[in-house]
Amino acid sequence: MRLTEGDRGRIAEAVGQAERATSGEIFCVLAGRVSSYVDVSLVWAALAALAVPALLIPFGFGLSWPEGWPTSGWQAAHASTSAVAGQTLAVYALIQALLFALVFVLTRIPPVLRWVTPRSIRRARVRAAALQQFLAHGVHVTRERTGVLILAALAEHQVELITDELILQKVDAGVWADAVAALVRGLKAGSPAAGFEAAVRQCGDVLAAHFPPRPDNPNELSDRLIVL
């Protein structure tokens, strides 16, 4: 999902227009992916490697080398217990290694990774990324603590909206649901610029109702969309 310079300009213009009616500040971020989720892939791969071979044994799956390999067809008529145990462990370890590698590679495919990653984990990491951007770009240090950050994470299919201290005190958190819904609609329609424009207008209306513009109303944060 790509944004042209024209799209970015539309979003910046929407932010500027919304901020002219309020002392609040709106900051927008678009992230392709907020986490690699390597740990999620590792967990699934480890679970498969540990569980699948053990689950196959009750169904008669034998843990032994294929006949004739690796001994070129020569076998002892009565193998010792230690030899059989060693062979079984070697086959078990090989199957585990192959399963681990296979599941890890499969879960690195983006649609598969999103499917196997619990929504709670995706939500938590998008929230953490939004907080990081909130702090990194100084949305928390506006003069009256009236900053709003809107972040959309494309790979996670999540939108996060964070408001600063004074807004939290005066505005009910549920009020921002319309802005989030507007952005989600735009993203689902393949038009992130239109989604951000609609969300910014919604936020601007809320901010204007609670935080009218000051006589001196400087633009404290950039109006440009940040793309990660």
Residue frames as a rotation matrix with the C-alpha (Angstrom) as fourth column:
MET 1
0.587 0.809 0.000 0.00
0.809 -0.587 0.000 0.00
0.000 0.000 -1.000 0.00
ARG 2
-0.466 -0.872 0.146 1.90
0.883 -0.469 0.020 3.01
0.051 0.139 0.989 -1.31
LEU 3
0.555 0.549 -0.626 1.45
0.569 -0.799 -0.196 6.71
-0.607 -0.248 -0.755 -0.70
THR 4
0.185 -0.449 0.874 2.34
0.840 -0.388 -0.378 9.28
0.509 0.805 0.306 -3.33
GLU 5
-0.850 -0.496 -0.177 3.68
0.523 -0.755 -0.396 12.73
0.063 -0.429 0.901 -2.53
GLY 6
-0.553 0.733 0.396 0.24
-0.312 -0.623 0.717 14.00
0.773 0.273 0.573 -3.39
ASP 7
0.344 0.664 -0.664 -1.29
0.388 0.544 0.745 11.67
0.855 -0.514 -0.070 -0.80
ARG 8
-0.241 -0.521 -0.819 1.15
0.965 -0.040 -0.258 12.89
0.102 -0.852 0.513 1.84
GLY 9
-0.946 -0.093 0.309 0.36
0.114 -0.992 0.052 16.46
0.302 0.085 0.950 0.93
ARG 10
-0.082 0.993 0.088 -3.37
-0.137 -0.099 0.986 15.82
0.987 0.069 0.144 1.36
ILE 11
0.352 0.168 -0.921 -2.79
0.785 0.483 0.388 14.39
0.510 -0.859 0.038 4.84
ALA 12
-0.632 -0.666 -0.397 -0.56
0.775 -0.551 -0.309 17.31
-0.013 -0.503 0.864 5.83
GLU 13
-0.770 0.412 0.488 -3.16
-0.144 -0.856 0.496 19.77
0.622 0.312 0.718 4.58
ALA 14
0.272 0.902 -0.335 -5.88
0.183 0.293 0.938 17.98
0.945 -0.316 -0.086 6.58
VAL 15
0.040 -0.344 -0.938 -3.73
0.985 0.169 -0.019 18.17
0.165 -0.924 0.345 9.72
GLY 16
-0.890 -0.452 0.053 -3.00
0.444 -0.888 -0.116 21.86
0.100 -0.079 0.992 9.18
GLN 17
-0.438 0.810 0.390 -6.64
-0.207 -0.513 0.833 22.67
0.875 0.284 0.393 8.60
ALA 18
0.409 0.603 -0.685 -7.77
0.515 0.466 0.719 20.75
0.753 -0.647 -0.120 11.70
GLU 19
-0.177 -0.588 -0.789 -5.16
0.984 -0.081 -0.160 22.43
0.030 -0.805 0.593 13.89
ARG 20
-0.784 -0.078 0.616 -6.22
0.193 -0.974 0.122 25.92
0.590 0.215 0.778 12.86
ALA 21
0.131 0.937 0.325 -9.42
-0.295 -0.276 0.915 25.42
0.946 -0.216 0.240 14.87
THR 22
0.944 0.181 -0.275 -7.73
0.172 0.439 0.882 24.15
0.280 -0.880 0.383 18.04
SER 23
0.426 -0.835 0.349 -4.72
-0.904 -0.412 0.116 24.48
0.047 -0.365 -0.930 20.29
GLY 24
0.598 -0.162 0.785 -4.27
-0.161 0.935 0.316 20.71
-0.785 -0.315 0.533 20.01
GLU 25
-0.192 -0.729 -0.657 -1.69
-0.945 -0.043 0.324 19.00
-0.265 0.684 -0.680 17.82
ILE 26
0.808 0.467 0.359 -2.24
-0.317 0.858 -0.403 15.95
-0.497 0.212 0.842 15.58
PHE 27
-0.223 -0.942 -0.252 0.61
-0.905 0.103 0.414 13.69
-0.364 0.320 -0.875 14.49
CYS 28
0.794 0.606 -0.054 0.21
-0.558 0.689 -0.463 10.82
-0.243 0.397 0.885 12.00
VAL 29
-0.392 -0.906 0.157 2.37
-0.785 0.419 0.457 7.72
-0.480 0.056 -0.875 11.50
LEU 30
0.773 0.520 -0.362 2.09
-0.633 0.667 -0.393 4.87
0.037 0.533 0.845 8.98
ALA 31
-0.219 -0.846 0.487 4.11
-0.799 0.442 0.409 1.72
-0.561 -0.300 -0.772 9.74
GLY 32
-0.109 0.111 -0.988 4.56
-0.787 0.598 0.154 -1.20
0.608 0.794 0.022 7.40
ARG 33
0.469 0.175 -0.865 5.24
0.337 0.871 0.359 -3.58
0.816 -0.460 0.350 10.29
VAL 34
0.606 -0.190 0.772 6.02
-0.652 -0.675 0.345 -2.74
0.456 -0.713 -0.533 13.93
SER 35
0.186 -0.549 0.815 7.77
-0.721 0.488 0.493 -6.02
-0.668 -0.679 -0.305 14.82
SER 36
-0.471 -0.419 -0.776 9.53
-0.834 0.499 0.236 -8.91
0.288 0.759 -0.584 13.08
TYR 37
0.534 0.719 0.444 7.74
-0.839 0.516 0.173 -11.43
-0.105 -0.465 0.879 15.36
VAL 38
-0.169 -0.685 -0.709 10.74
-0.597 0.643 -0.479 -13.77
0.784 0.342 -0.518 15.12
ASP 39
-0.824 -0.148 0.547 10.00
-0.559 0.376 -0.739 -14.89
-0.096 -0.915 -0.392 18.66
VAL 40
0.197 0.960 0.200 6.50
-0.789 0.277 -0.549 -16.00
-0.582 -0.049 0.812 17.60
SER 41
0.541 -0.070 -0.838 7.95
-0.682 0.546 -0.486 -18.09
0.492 0.835 0.248 14.76
LEU 42
-0.551 -0.827 -0.110 10.51
-0.558 0.463 -0.689 -19.60
0.621 -0.318 -0.716 17.14
VAL 43
-0.509 0.435 0.743 7.82
-0.708 0.280 -0.649 -20.59
-0.490 -0.856 0.165 19.63
TRP 44
0.598 0.784 -0.169 5.69
-0.728 0.443 -0.523 -22.31
-0.335 0.435 0.836 16.96
ALA 45
0.276 -0.580 -0.766 8.73
-0.618 0.503 -0.604 -24.06
0.736 0.641 -0.220 15.51
ALA 46
-0.745 -0.583 0.324 9.83
-0.601 0.378 -0.704 -25.29
0.287 -0.719 -0.632 18.94
LEU 47
-0.129 0.790 0.600 6.33
-0.758 0.312 -0.573 -26.52
-0.639 -0.528 0.559 19.80
ALA 48
0.716 0.396 -0.575 6.10
-0.692 0.508 -0.513 -28.44
0.089 0.765 0.637 16.52
ALA 49
-0.080 -0.855 -0.513 9.54
-0.577 0.459 -0.676 -29.97
0.813 0.242 -0.530 16.99
LEU 50
-0.800 -0.229 0.554 8.75
-0.600 0.316 -0.735 -31.07
-0.007 -0.921 -0.390 20.53
ALA 51
-0.184 0.865 0.467 5.17
-0.668 0.238 -0.705 -32.21
-0.721 -0.442 0.534 20.13
VAL 52
0.422 0.495 -0.760 4.73
-0.906 0.250 -0.340 -33.74
0.021 0.832 0.554 16.66
PRO 53
-0.373 -0.582 -0.723 7.29
-0.565 0.760 -0.321 -36.60
0.736 0.289 -0.612 16.88
ALA 54
-0.942 0.032 0.333 5.98
-0.285 0.444 -0.850 -37.62
-0.175 -0.896 -0.409 20.30
LEU 55
-0.071 0.997 0.011 2.37
-0.727 -0.044 -0.685 -37.57
-0.683 -0.056 0.729 19.03
LEU 56
0.182 0.111 -0.977 3.25
-0.923 0.361 -0.130 -39.85
0.338 0.926 0.168 16.10
ILE 57
-0.783 -0.621 0.024 4.64
-0.587 0.727 -0.357 -42.69
0.205 -0.294 -0.934 18.23
PRO 58
-0.462 0.649 0.605 1.25
-0.349 0.494 -0.796 -43.97
-0.815 -0.579 -0.002 19.52
PHE 59
0.576 0.712 -0.402 0.13
-0.628 0.070 -0.775 -44.30
-0.524 0.699 0.487 15.88
GLY 60
0.730 -0.294 0.617 2.90
0.365 0.931 0.011 -46.77
-0.577 0.218 0.787 15.09
PHE 61
0.871 -0.490 0.025 5.36
-0.265 -0.512 -0.817 -44.34
0.413 0.706 -0.576 13.55
GLY 62
0.749 -0.622 -0.229 8.76
0.654 0.636 0.410 -46.02
-0.109 -0.457 0.883 14.01
LEU 63
0.825 -0.548 -0.137 11.79
-0.535 -0.836 0.122 -43.92
-0.182 -0.027 -0.983 14.85
SER 64
0.278 -0.760 0.587 14.47
0.286 0.649 0.705 -45.81
-0.917 -0.028 0.398 12.92
TRP 65
-0.461 -0.528 -0.713 16.64
-0.551 -0.459 0.697 -45.31
-0.695 0.714 -0.079 9.86
PRO 66
0.585 0.612 -0.531 15.18
-0.794 0.300 -0.529 -46.46
-0.165 0.731 0.662 6.53
GLU 67
0.735 -0.262 0.625 16.21
0.119 0.958 0.262 -50.00
-0.668 -0.119 0.735 5.70
GLY 68
0.510 -0.628 0.588 19.66
0.858 0.322 -0.400 -50.20
0.062 0.708 0.703 4.15
TRP 69
0.137 -0.455 0.880 20.68
0.222 -0.852 -0.475 -46.68
0.965 0.260 -0.016 5.24
PRO 70
0.668 -0.587 -0.458 23.24
-0.742 -0.571 -0.351 -45.64
-0.056 0.574 -0.817 6.35
THR 71
0.118 -0.655 0.746 24.77
-0.493 0.614 0.617 -49.14
-0.862 -0.440 -0.250 6.47
SER 72
-0.352 -0.249 -0.902 24.59
-0.936 0.077 0.344 -50.01
-0.017 0.965 -0.260 2.74
GLY 73
0.304 0.643 -0.703 22.35
-0.663 0.672 0.329 -52.99
0.684 0.366 0.631 3.46
TRP 74
-0.361 -0.503 -0.785 24.49
0.233 0.767 -0.598 -54.74
0.903 -0.399 -0.160 6.13
GLN 75
0.208 0.493 0.845 22.75
-0.778 -0.440 0.449 -55.11
0.593 -0.750 0.292 9.50
ALA 76
-0.879 -0.449 0.160 23.37
-0.439 0.633 -0.637 -57.10
0.185 -0.630 -0.754 12.64
ALA 77
-0.403 0.754 -0.519 20.82
0.264 0.638 0.723 -59.83
0.876 0.154 -0.457 13.33
HIS 78
0.503 0.521 -0.690 20.55
0.811 -0.008 0.585 -58.77
0.299 -0.854 -0.427 16.97
ALA 79
-0.034 -0.498 0.867 21.42
0.111 -0.864 -0.491 -55.14
0.993 0.079 0.085 17.53
SER 80
-0.659 -0.275 -0.700 22.46
0.705 0.098 -0.703 -54.17
0.262 -0.956 0.129 21.02
THR 81
0.347 0.843 -0.411 20.09
0.933 -0.355 0.061 -52.15
-0.095 -0.404 -0.910 23.18
SER 82
0.016 -0.421 -0.907 22.48
0.326 -0.855 0.403 -49.21
-0.945 -0.302 0.124 23.24
ALA 83
-0.912 -0.360 0.196 22.76
0.278 -0.191 0.941 -49.23
-0.302 0.913 0.274 19.45
VAL 84
-0.271 0.902 0.335 18.98
0.876 0.087 0.474 -49.26
0.398 0.422 -0.814 19.02
ALA 85
0.451 0.423 -0.786 18.59
0.776 -0.621 0.110 -46.47
-0.442 -0.659 -0.609 21.57
GLY 86
-0.390 -0.693 -0.606 21.25
0.222 -0.709 0.669 -44.40
-0.894 0.127 0.431 19.88
GLN 87
-0.870 0.123 0.477 19.65
0.484 0.031 0.875 -44.91
0.093 0.992 -0.086 16.47
THR 88
0.106 0.993 -0.054 16.22
0.968 -0.091 0.236 -43.94
0.229 -0.077 -0.970 17.82
LEU 89
0.314 -0.043 -0.949 17.56
0.551 -0.805 0.219 -40.77
-0.773 -0.592 -0.229 19.43
ALA 90
-0.742 -0.648 -0.170 19.40
0.209 -0.464 0.861 -39.79
-0.637 0.604 0.480 16.26
VAL 91
-0.621 0.592 0.514 16.26
0.681 0.083 0.727 -40.22
0.388 0.801 -0.455 14.13
TYR 92
0.350 0.774 -0.528 14.17
0.933 -0.339 0.121 -38.36
-0.085 -0.535 -0.840 16.72
ALA 93
-0.042 -0.463 -0.885 16.63
0.362 -0.833 0.418 -35.45
-0.931 -0.302 0.203 16.73
LEU 94
-0.921 -0.306 0.240 16.71
0.312 -0.214 0.926 -35.33
-0.232 0.928 0.293 12.92
ILE 95
-0.209 0.929 0.304 12.92
0.871 0.036 0.489 -35.23
0.444 0.367 -0.817 12.70
GLN 96
0.416 0.335 -0.845 12.80
0.772 -0.622 0.134 -32.48
-0.481 -0.708 -0.517 15.31
ALA 97
-0.471 -0.690 -0.550 15.38
0.243 -0.701 0.671 -30.41
-0.848 0.182 0.498 13.43
LEU 98
-0.871 0.174 0.460 13.51
0.465 -0.018 0.885 -30.79
0.162 0.985 -0.065 10.13
LEU 99
0.137 0.986 -0.092 10.18
0.947 -0.103 0.306 -29.89
0.292 -0.129 -0.948 11.73
PHE 100
0.166 -0.156 -0.974 11.69
0.609 -0.761 0.226 -26.87
-0.776 -0.630 -0.031 13.47
ALA 101
-0.797 -0.561 -0.221 13.15
0.161 -0.552 0.818 -25.55
-0.582 0.617 0.530 10.21
LEU 102
-0.673 0.589 0.447 9.98
0.637 0.154 0.755 -26.22
0.376 0.793 -0.479 8.21
VAL 103
0.332 0.866 -0.374 7.61
0.940 -0.274 0.201 -24.56
0.072 -0.419 -0.905 10.67
PHE 104
-0.069 -0.427 -0.902 9.94
0.465 -0.813 0.349 -21.59
-0.882 -0.396 0.255 11.18
VAL 105
-0.948 -0.305 0.089 10.15
0.205 -0.371 0.906 -20.96
-0.243 0.877 0.414 7.41
LEU 106
-0.372 0.888 0.272 6.38
0.795 0.153 0.587 -21.34
0.479 0.434 -0.763 6.98
THR 107
0.445 0.600 -0.665 5.62
0.876 -0.447 0.183 -18.87
-0.187 -0.664 -0.724 9.76
ARG 108
-0.496 -0.611 -0.617 7.87
0.371 -0.791 0.486 -16.25
-0.785 0.012 0.619 8.17
ILE 109
-0.665 0.393 0.635 5.36
0.631 -0.159 0.759 -15.98
0.399 0.906 -0.142 5.29
PRO 110
-0.943 0.153 0.296 3.48
-0.258 -0.898 -0.356 -12.73
0.211 -0.412 0.886 6.14
PRO 111
-0.035 0.999 0.017 -0.12
-0.719 -0.037 0.694 -14.02
0.694 0.012 0.719 5.88
VAL 112
0.273 0.069 -0.959 0.78
0.370 0.913 0.171 -17.16
0.888 -0.402 0.224 7.84
LEU 113
-0.729 -0.628 -0.273 2.66
0.512 -0.236 -0.826 -15.12
0.454 -0.742 0.493 10.43
ARG 114
-0.689 0.543 0.481 -0.32
-0.620 -0.784 -0.003 -12.83
0.375 -0.300 0.877 10.96
TRP 115
0.272 0.855 -0.441 -2.62
-0.465 0.518 0.718 -15.85
0.843 0.010 0.538 11.30
VAL 116
0.254 -0.219 -0.942 -0.47
0.593 0.805 -0.027 -17.63
0.764 -0.552 0.334 13.90
THR 117
-0.842 -0.532 0.095 0.28
0.274 -0.571 -0.774 -14.48
0.466 -0.625 0.626 15.92
PRO 118
-0.176 0.822 -0.542 -2.36
0.981 0.100 -0.167 -13.96
-0.083 -0.561 -0.823 18.63
ARG 119
0.306 0.396 0.866 -4.27
0.549 -0.816 0.179 -10.72
0.778 0.421 -0.467 18.21
SER 120
0.959 0.056 -0.276 -3.38
0.272 -0.443 0.854 -9.71
-0.075 -0.895 -0.441 21.76
ILE 121
0.099 -0.993 -0.069 0.33
0.725 0.024 0.689 -9.83
-0.682 -0.118 0.722 20.88
ARG 122
-0.305 -0.172 0.937 -0.16
0.879 -0.430 0.207 -7.80
0.367 0.886 0.283 17.71
ARG 123
0.655 0.637 0.405 -2.25
0.410 -0.751 0.519 -5.24
0.634 -0.174 -0.753 19.60
ALA 124
0.798 -0.392 -0.458 0.32
0.406 -0.213 0.889 -4.95
-0.446 -0.895 -0.011 22.39
ARG 125
-0.195 -0.960 0.201 3.20
0.826 -0.050 0.561 -4.41
-0.529 0.276 0.803 19.96
VAL 126
-0.082 0.250 0.965 1.33
0.733 -0.641 0.229 -1.83
0.675 0.726 -0.131 17.93
ARG 127
0.904 0.427 -0.029 0.52
0.310 -0.607 0.731 -0.04
0.295 -0.670 -0.681 21.17
ALA 128
0.446 -0.823 -0.351 4.19
0.566 -0.044 0.823 -0.15
-0.693 -0.566 0.446 22.20
ALA 129
-0.385 -0.578 0.720 5.26
0.923 -0.229 0.309 1.18
-0.014 0.783 0.621 18.79
ALA 130
0.356 0.603 0.714 2.74
0.552 -0.752 0.360 4.00
0.754 0.266 -0.601 19.03
LEU 131
0.935 -0.047 -0.351 3.99
0.301 -0.414 0.859 4.96
-0.185 -0.909 -0.373 22.48
GLN 132
0.017 -0.999 0.041 7.56
0.795 0.038 0.605 4.92
-0.606 0.023 0.795 21.18
GLN 133
-0.337 -0.077 0.938 6.64
0.819 -0.516 0.252 7.27
0.465 0.853 0.237 18.33
PHE 134
0.726 0.676 0.126 4.64
0.479 -0.628 0.613 9.44
0.494 -0.385 -0.780 20.74
LEU 135
0.736 -0.515 -0.440 7.75
0.326 -0.301 0.896 9.98
-0.594 -0.803 -0.053 22.84
ALA 136
-0.140 -0.895 0.424 10.32
0.859 0.104 0.502 10.04
-0.493 0.434 0.754 20.04
HIS 137
-0.342 0.064 0.938 8.59
0.747 -0.587 0.312 12.86
0.571 0.807 0.153 18.16
GLY 138
-0.971 -0.192 -0.140 7.77
0.236 -0.715 -0.658 14.93
0.026 -0.673 0.739 21.24
VAL 139
-0.277 0.942 0.189 4.00
0.166 -0.146 0.975 14.61
0.946 0.302 -0.116 21.01
HIS 140
0.348 0.384 -0.855 4.07
0.852 0.250 0.459 14.54
0.390 -0.889 -0.240 24.82
VAL 141
-0.374 -0.575 -0.727 5.84
0.818 -0.574 0.032 17.91
-0.436 -0.583 0.685 25.20
THR 142
-0.200 0.388 0.900 3.43
0.590 -0.686 0.427 20.32
0.782 0.616 -0.092 23.53
ARG 143
-0.740 -0.233 0.630 2.84
-0.203 -0.817 -0.540 23.49
0.641 -0.528 0.557 25.55
GLU 144
-0.209 0.758 0.618 -0.55
-0.973 -0.225 -0.053 22.48
0.099 -0.612 0.784 26.89
ARG 145
-0.845 -0.180 0.503 -0.14
-0.274 0.954 -0.119 18.67
-0.458 -0.238 -0.856 26.67
THR 146
0.230 0.971 -0.057 -2.79
-0.437 0.051 -0.898 18.42
-0.870 0.232 0.436 23.97
GLY 147
-0.514 -0.503 -0.695 -1.06
-0.848 0.175 0.501 16.16
-0.130 0.847 -0.516 21.44
VAL 148
0.559 0.658 0.504 -2.77
-0.452 0.752 -0.480 13.29
-0.695 0.041 0.718 19.59
LEU 149
-0.604 -0.743 -0.288 -0.91
-0.699 0.321 0.639 10.54
-0.382 0.588 -0.713 17.75
ILE 150
0.658 0.750 0.076 -2.59
-0.573 0.563 -0.596 8.34
-0.489 0.348 0.800 15.14
LEU 151
-0.513 -0.854 -0.085 -0.66
-0.752 0.399 0.525 5.25
-0.415 0.333 -0.847 14.03
ALA 152
0.740 0.656 -0.145 -1.69
-0.639 0.621 -0.455 2.65
-0.208 0.429 0.879 11.45
ALA 153
-0.385 -0.832 0.400 0.26
-0.611 0.554 0.565 -0.63
-0.692 -0.027 -0.722 11.24
LEU 154
0.034 0.457 -0.889 -0.36
-0.993 0.114 0.020 -2.25
0.111 0.882 0.458 7.87
ALA 155
-0.568 -0.329 -0.754 1.00
-0.377 0.919 -0.117 -5.76
0.732 0.218 -0.646 8.48
GLU 156
-0.982 0.153 -0.107 -0.78
0.163 0.419 -0.893 -6.04
-0.092 -0.895 -0.436 11.81
HIS 157
-0.354 0.894 0.276 -4.07
0.402 -0.121 0.908 -4.58
0.845 0.432 -0.316 10.52
GLN 158
0.114 0.317 -0.942 -4.19
0.991 -0.105 0.085 -2.43
-0.072 -0.943 -0.326 13.65
VAL 159
0.041 -0.060 0.997 -4.78
0.228 -0.971 -0.068 1.27
0.973 0.230 -0.026 14.33
GLU 160
-0.041 -0.114 -0.993 -3.70
0.998 0.036 -0.046 2.96
0.041 -0.993 0.112 17.55
LEU 161
0.235 0.152 0.960 -4.60
0.195 -0.975 0.107 6.43
0.952 0.162 -0.259 18.82
ILE 162
-0.103 -0.370 -0.923 -2.81
0.985 0.091 -0.147 7.97
0.139 -0.924 0.355 21.81
THR 163
0.536 0.324 0.779 -3.67
0.238 -0.944 0.228 11.26
0.810 0.063 -0.583 23.49
ASP 164
-0.537 -0.833 0.135 -1.68
0.174 -0.265 -0.948 13.36
0.826 -0.486 0.287 25.94
GLU 165
-0.827 0.023 -0.562 -2.35
0.556 0.190 -0.809 14.12
0.088 -0.982 -0.170 29.60
LEU 166
-0.805 0.528 -0.272 -4.73
-0.340 -0.785 -0.518 17.08
-0.486 -0.324 0.811 29.40
ILE 167
-0.410 0.662 -0.628 -6.85
-0.761 0.131 0.635 15.38
0.502 0.738 0.450 26.73
LEU 168
-0.590 0.140 -0.795 -7.14
0.310 0.949 -0.063 12.28
0.746 -0.283 -0.603 28.90
GLN 169
-0.888 0.208 -0.411 -8.48
0.360 -0.245 -0.900 14.44
-0.288 -0.947 0.143 31.71
LYS 170
-0.572 0.642 -0.510 -11.13
-0.484 -0.766 -0.422 16.24
-0.662 0.005 0.749 29.64
VAL 171
-0.073 0.505 -0.860 -12.17
-0.979 0.130 0.159 13.87
0.193 0.853 0.485 26.85
ASP 172
0.452 0.317 0.834 -13.69
-0.523 0.852 -0.041 10.42
-0.723 -0.417 0.550 27.27
ALA 173
-0.562 -0.809 0.175 -11.57
-0.362 0.430 0.827 7.75
-0.744 0.402 -0.534 25.57
GLY 174
-0.198 0.565 0.801 -14.55
0.627 0.701 -0.340 6.36
-0.754 0.435 -0.493 23.68
VAL 175
0.557 0.426 -0.713 -14.90
-0.151 -0.792 -0.592 9.59
-0.816 0.438 -0.377 21.72
TRP 176
-0.208 -0.781 -0.588 -11.94
-0.787 -0.223 0.575 8.62
-0.580 0.583 -0.569 19.54
ALA 177
-0.249 0.146 0.957 -13.58
0.230 0.969 -0.088 5.44
-0.941 0.198 -0.275 18.24
ASP 178
0.796 0.604 0.026 -15.05
0.191 -0.210 -0.959 7.31
-0.574 0.768 -0.283 15.24
ALA 179
0.469 -0.709 -0.526 -11.61
-0.844 -0.535 -0.031 8.54
-0.259 0.459 -0.850 14.19
VAL 180
-0.508 -0.655 0.559 -10.15
-0.492 0.754 0.436 5.04
-0.707 -0.053 -0.705 14.45
ALA 181
0.101 0.651 0.752 -13.09
0.403 0.664 -0.629 3.59
-0.910 0.367 -0.196 12.50
ALA 182
0.857 0.212 -0.470 -12.66
-0.267 -0.597 -0.757 6.20
-0.441 0.774 -0.455 9.76
LEU 183
-0.032 -0.953 -0.301 -9.00
-0.958 -0.057 0.282 5.30
-0.286 0.297 -0.911 9.32
VAL 184
-0.497 -0.105 0.862 -9.77
-0.108 0.992 0.059 1.57
-0.861 -0.064 -0.504 9.31
ARG 185
0.567 0.778 0.269 -12.37
0.242 0.155 -0.958 2.09
-0.787 0.608 -0.101 6.57
GLY 186
0.690 -0.366 -0.625 -9.85
-0.692 -0.587 -0.420 3.91
-0.213 0.722 -0.658 4.43
LEU 187
-0.398 -0.895 0.203 -7.21
-0.807 0.447 0.387 1.22
-0.437 -0.010 -0.900 4.92
LYS 188
-0.214 0.405 0.889 -9.67
0.169 0.912 -0.375 -1.57
-0.962 0.070 -0.264 4.09
ALA 189
0.817 0.576 0.002 -10.63
0.145 -0.201 -0.969 0.29
-0.558 0.792 -0.248 0.92
GLY 190
0.226 -0.827 0.514 -6.97
0.963 0.268 0.008 0.57
-0.144 0.494 0.858 -0.08
SER 191
0.276 -0.076 0.958 -6.96
0.377 -0.908 -0.181 4.35
0.884 0.411 -0.222 0.39
PRO 192
-0.038 -0.346 -0.938 -4.83
0.996 0.064 -0.064 5.20
0.082 -0.936 0.342 3.44
ALA 193
-0.915 -0.313 0.253 -4.69
0.316 -0.948 -0.033 8.89
0.250 0.049 0.967 2.52
ALA 194
-0.220 0.920 0.324 -8.48
-0.256 -0.375 0.891 9.19
0.941 0.113 0.318 2.58
GLY 195
0.402 0.338 -0.851 -8.54
0.630 0.572 0.526 7.21
0.664 -0.747 0.017 5.83
PHE 196
-0.462 -0.651 -0.602 -6.05
0.887 -0.353 -0.299 9.52
-0.018 -0.672 0.740 7.51
GLU 197
-0.832 0.201 0.517 -7.85
-0.018 -0.941 0.337 12.61
0.554 0.272 0.787 6.22
ALA 198
0.178 0.983 -0.047 -11.15
-0.047 0.056 0.997 11.40
0.983 -0.176 0.057 7.70
ALA 199
0.314 -0.123 -0.942 -9.52
0.873 0.428 0.235 10.42
0.374 -0.896 0.241 11.00
VAL 200
-0.761 -0.642 -0.098 -7.75
0.638 -0.712 -0.294 13.78
0.119 -0.286 0.951 11.26
ARG 201
-0.520 0.642 0.563 -11.01
-0.212 -0.736 0.643 15.64
0.828 0.215 0.518 10.66
GLN 202
0.486 0.700 -0.524 -12.70
0.317 0.418 0.852 13.61
0.815 -0.580 -0.019 13.40
CYS 203
-0.030 -0.588 -0.808 -9.85
0.996 0.055 -0.077 14.35
0.090 -0.807 0.584 15.81
GLY 204
-0.859 -0.314 0.405 -9.87
0.339 -0.941 -0.011 18.01
0.385 0.128 0.914 14.85
ASP 205
-0.033 0.936 0.351 -13.58
-0.116 -0.353 0.928 18.30
0.993 -0.010 0.120 15.63
VAL 206
0.585 0.210 -0.783 -13.09
0.665 0.427 0.612 16.75
0.464 -0.879 0.110 19.08
LEU 207
-0.368 -0.822 -0.434 -10.08
0.930 -0.331 -0.162 18.94
-0.011 -0.463 0.886 19.88
ALA 208
-0.721 0.120 0.682 -11.81
0.142 -0.938 0.316 22.10
0.678 0.325 0.660 18.66
ALA 209
0.338 0.941 0.007 -14.77
0.111 -0.047 0.993 21.41
0.935 -0.335 -0.121 20.98
HIS 210
0.781 -0.054 -0.622 -12.55
0.616 0.235 0.752 21.09
0.105 -0.971 0.217 24.06
PHE 211
0.014 -0.875 -0.484 -9.40
0.659 -0.356 0.663 23.08
-0.752 -0.328 0.572 23.23
PRO 212
0.912 0.361 0.193 -10.10
0.383 -0.588 -0.712 26.22
-0.144 0.723 -0.675 21.16
PRO 213
0.228 -0.889 0.397 -7.16
0.770 -0.085 -0.632 27.96
0.595 0.450 0.666 19.52
ARG 214
0.162 -0.290 -0.943 -5.06
0.783 -0.544 0.302 30.41
-0.601 -0.787 0.139 21.52
PRO 215
0.859 0.076 -0.507 -4.34
-0.153 -0.906 -0.395 33.98
-0.489 0.417 -0.766 20.34
ASP 216
-0.067 -0.891 -0.450 -0.83
-0.996 0.030 0.088 32.74
-0.065 0.454 -0.889 19.64
ASN 217
0.694 0.456 0.557 -1.31
-0.403 0.887 -0.223 29.30
-0.596 -0.070 0.800 18.14
PRO 218
-0.144 -0.852 -0.503 2.06
-0.959 -0.004 0.282 28.01
-0.243 0.523 -0.817 16.89
ASN 219
0.775 0.274 -0.569 2.38
-0.465 0.857 -0.220 24.76
0.428 0.436 0.792 14.98
GLU 220
0.357 -0.653 0.668 4.39
-0.863 0.044 0.504 22.71
-0.358 -0.756 -0.548 17.49
LEU 221
-0.108 -0.353 0.930 4.60
0.015 0.934 0.356 19.45
-0.994 0.052 -0.095 15.55
SER 222
-0.889 -0.262 -0.376 5.14
-0.367 -0.084 0.926 18.62
-0.274 0.961 -0.022 11.89
ASP 223
0.133 0.988 -0.074 1.99
-0.776 0.057 -0.628 18.13
-0.617 0.141 0.774 9.86
ARG 224
-0.111 -0.261 -0.959 3.72
-0.913 0.407 -0.005 15.63
0.392 0.875 -0.284 7.54
LEU 225
0.910 0.412 0.042 2.90
-0.407 0.871 0.276 11.93
0.077 -0.268 0.960 7.74
ILE 226
-0.159 -0.945 0.285 5.76
-0.938 0.235 0.255 9.84
-0.308 -0.227 -0.924 9.13
VAL 227
0.781 0.340 -0.524 6.25
-0.530 0.805 -0.267 6.57
0.331 0.486 0.809 7.23
LEU 228
0.166 -0.709 0.685 8.20
-0.796 0.314 0.518 3.84
-0.582 -0.632 -0.512 8.99
